[in-house]
Amino acid sequence: MRKEERIGIRVSADLKKTLIQIAKSENRSLAQVCEIFLKSGANFYRKQGPKYFQRLLTIQRGETEE
């Protein structure tokens, strides 16, 4: 698949470190790991709709409260 588009996002330093660690352990580039996670999330959202997104937000809120 030819990739023609770019996106730029800001993330926390901790998330970037985690993504880099995953990329190293999977022998992949950071871009490949991010794309895999984004595709997976988009596919789940396509199947489950807003319920999926709300569940993720609930989980994220629970993690930040700990």
C-alpha positions as CSV (number, residue, x, y, z in Angstrom):
1,M,0.0,0.0,0.0
2,R,1.4,3.4,-1.0
3,K,1.4,5.9,1.8
4,E,0.8,9.4,0.7
5,E,-0.5,11.2,3.7
6,R,1.0,12.4,7.0
7,I,-0.4,13.3,10.3
8,G,1.3,14.9,13.3
9,I,0.3,14.4,16.9
10,R,1.8,15.4,20.2
11,V,2.0,12.7,22.9
12,S,3.4,12.5,26.4
13,A,7.1,11.5,26.8
14,D,6.0,8.3,28.6
15,L,3.7,7.2,25.8
16,K,6.5,7.9,23.3
17,K,8.9,5.8,25.4
18,T,6.4,3.0,25.6
19,L,5.8,3.0,21.8
20,I,9.5,3.0,21.1
21,Q,10.0,0.0,23.4
22,I,7.2,-1.8,21.6
23,A,8.7,-1.0,18.3
24,K,12.1,-2.4,19.4
25,S,10.6,-5.5,20.9
26,E,8.6,-6.2,17.6
27,N,11.5,-5.2,15.3
28,R,9.4,-2.5,13.7
29,S,9.7,1.2,13.3
30,L,7.9,3.6,15.5
31,A,5.7,4.7,12.5
32,Q,4.7,1.1,11.8
33,V,3.7,0.5,15.5
34,C,1.7,3.7,15.6
35,E,-0.1,2.8,12.3
36,I,-0.9,-0.7,13.6
37,F,-2.5,0.8,16.7
38,L,-4.4,3.4,14.8
39,K,-5.7,0.9,12.3
40,S,-6.8,-1.4,15.1
41,G,-8.6,1.3,16.9
42,A,-10.3,2.6,13.8
43,N,-11.5,-1.0,12.9
44,F,-12.9,-1.5,16.4
45,Y,-14.6,1.9,16.2
46,R,-16.1,1.0,12.8
47,K,-17.5,-2.2,14.3
48,Q,-18.7,-0.9,17.7
49,G,-19.2,2.8,17.1
50,P,-19.3,5.4,19.9
51,K,-19.5,2.7,22.6
52,Y,-15.9,1.7,21.8
53,F,-14.7,5.2,22.1
54,Q,-16.6,5.8,25.4
55,R,-15.2,2.6,26.8
56,L,-11.6,3.8,26.0
57,L,-12.3,7.1,27.6
58,T,-13.6,5.4,30.7
59,I,-10.5,3.2,31.0
60,Q,-8.2,6.2,30.4
61,R,-10.0,8.2,33.2
62,G,-9.5,5.2,35.6
63,E,-5.8,5.0,34.8
64,T,-5.2,8.7,35.4
65,E,-7.1,8.6,38.8
66,E,-4.8,5.9,40.2
